[in-house]
Amino acid sequence: MKKTLLTLAVGTALLGTSVQAFAAGFQLAETSATGLGRAFAGEAAMADNASAQARNPAMMTYLKGTQVSAGGIYVMPNIDVNGDMTLSAMGHQLAKFNADASDVGNNAFVPNFYVTHQIDENWTVGLGLNSNYGLATETPAGHAASIFGNHTSVTSVEFNPNVAYRINDAVSVGAGLRVVHAKGEIGATMPNWIDQVKPALGGMIGQLPKDKQAQAMAAAGMIPAGGASLKSLEGDDTGFGWQVGGAWQINAANRIGFAYHSKVDLDLDGQASGALYQDGQHASFAGYIPLELPAFAEVSSFHQITDKFAMHTSINWTDWSSFDEIRVFFPDSVKPIDLAAKKPMTSDQIKVEKFEDNWRFAVGSTYKIAPKWTLRGGVALDKSAATDEHRTSTIPDSDRLWFSAGAGYQATDALHFDLGVTYIKAIGHSPINETQDVAGLAQVNFSGETTGDVWLTGVQASYKF
């Protein structure tokens, strides 16, 4: 239980909601409903409306006058974690429990807002409000696997002021500032099965070496009842980063775009509490969790095949290998006591994640079926950032396939509406294997896998002044 808890990531929502986004790690792709309709293929090389700056600020040079775009995407995940929990001690299995958990992700609405203004033929400025990361998973407090983490909720908003410059008719560049404010709540609780096995654990203390019996008795006395909080952390912070992009108009029918978004470092400052973060006098302690939101990049292409039909592609990369572990630090003079070391804790490793860099590949199309109507479609392969060896129940990440469709309607010369719908399906097997220590007396192991799918639907309204 010294290494339990959760997963910290930063996440979505301008309105304080959070969501298991079902993208790699805890990354969000949902920058606009316009892009959703084509599986976000070609985003760094397209400028449908002011939302283009979210993926590539250079594309603002393709937007005339002053433009505003606002919308949102509703995410409906169906994520199941299925498996068994075993309790073992001294080489013997004491008990086995079913640890299936259904629908561990929450529905949520992810809004966005963008505005651009063309200063002259060369310069354009813009402002974006959206999010690039999000996570929310939850199981009942007494669930059989809640010792590994039963609640993770992270919310954030990303604020992007951007500027773009058209060098000539073929080349444009852009840059912007990333300001991310995030809040996280994470917790782990004692499973209900502890009430059944406490007598057996107590009876095992006499079998331990004499020099370890006193420590084991003290640790056993600290084990709370089922459903009680073991570790709970909450905190928030604001971090800064940057983004750059470029676009090359090869000819009238073909264009390439590139964008890079830097990492954002956060220290989620707040409070830590729970049965394993107490010293008999204090119920909570000041703590913070360093969190690096990884850098990501995109290369996209746009190809106008006919007057009515266009194709788009994207390759995305995220530096998830920087996400190695979750560790909480206790900076104040009053700290929780590490029972094993018999001294105040300066930090506590919550979980080992050891993510790997993630790649995403998307192909999409746009077809003008009538003067006022446009159809979109796309598919994407989104690779998992989690490895089979280190996948956790709090980030049940897996490889995913995207199937998207969308439509656009030109209501007036100035007003345009977009609708997008996406179905995402996990592919292959995504095994989970986690182990925890219980008071130095026994070990609990969760062995299972994650499965699931998700529906996304969104609308976008754009206006040109």
Stockholm file with secondary structure:
# STOCKHOLM 1.0

chainA/1-465         MKKTLLTLAVGTALLGTSVQAFAAGFQLAETSATGLGRAFAGEAAMADNASAQARNPAMMTYLKGTQVSAGGIYVMPNIDVNGDMTLSAMGHQLAKFNADASDVGNNAFVPNFYVTHQIDENWTVGLGLNSNYGLATETPAGHAASIFGNHTSVTSVEFNPNVAYRINDAVSVGAGLRVVHAKGEIGATMPNWIDQVKPALGGMIGQLPKDKQAQAMAAAGMIPAGGASLKSLEGDDTGFGWQVGGAWQINAANRIGFAYHSKVDLDLDGQASGALYQDGQHASFAGYIPLELPAFAEVSSFHQITDKFAMHTSINWTDWSSFDEIRVFFPDSVKPIDLAAKKPMTSDQIKVEKFEDNWRFAVGSTYKIAPKWTLRGGVALDKSAATDEHRTSTIPDSDRLWFSAGAGYQATDALHFDLGVTYIKAIGHSPINETQDVAGLAQVNFSGETTGDVWLTGVQASYKF
#=GR chainA/1-465 SS CTTCCCCCCCCCCTTSCCCCCCSSTTBCCCSCHHHHTTTTTTGGGCCSSGGGGGTCGGGGGGCCSEEEEEEEEEEEEEEEEEEEEEEEETTEEEEEEECCBCCCBCCEEEEEEEEEEECSSSEEEEEEEECSBCEEEECCTTCTTGGGCSEEEEEEEEEEEEEEEECSSSEEEEEEEEEEEEEEEEEEECCTTHHHHHHHHHHHGGGSCHHHHHHHHHHHHTCCCTTCEEEEEEEEEEEEEEEEEEEEEEETTEEEEEEEECCEEEEEEEEEESTTSCCSSCSEEEEEEEEEECCEEEEEEEEECSSSEEEEEEEEEECGGGCCEEEEECCSSSCCEETTTTEECSEEEEEECCCCCEEEEEEEEEEEEETTEEEEEEEEEECCSSCTTTCCSSSCCCCEEEEEEEEEEECSSSEEEEEEEEEEEECSCCEEEEEEEETTTEEEEEEEEEEEEEEEEEEEEEEEC
#=GC SS_cons         CTTCCCCCCCCCCTTSCCCCCCSSTTBCCCSCHHHHTTTTTTGGGCCSSGGGGGTCGGGGGGCCSEEEEEEEEEEEEEEEEEEEEEEEETTEEEEEEECCBCCCBCCEEEEEEEEEEECSSSEEEEEEEECSBCEEEECCTTCTTGGGCSEEEEEEEEEEEEEEEECSSSEEEEEEEEEEEEEEEEEEECCTTHHHHHHHHHHHGGGSCHHHHHHHHHHHHTCCCTTCEEEEEEEEEEEEEEEEEEEEEEETTEEEEEEEECCEEEEEEEEEESTTSCCSSCSEEEEEEEEEECCEEEEEEEEECSSSEEEEEEEEEECGGGCCEEEEECCSSSCCEETTTTEECSEEEEEECCCCCEEEEEEEEEEEEETTEEEEEEEEEECCSSCTTTCCSSSCCCCEEEEEEEEEEECSSSEEEEEEEEEEEECSCCEEEEEEEETTTEEEEEEEEEEEEEEEEEEEEEEEC
//
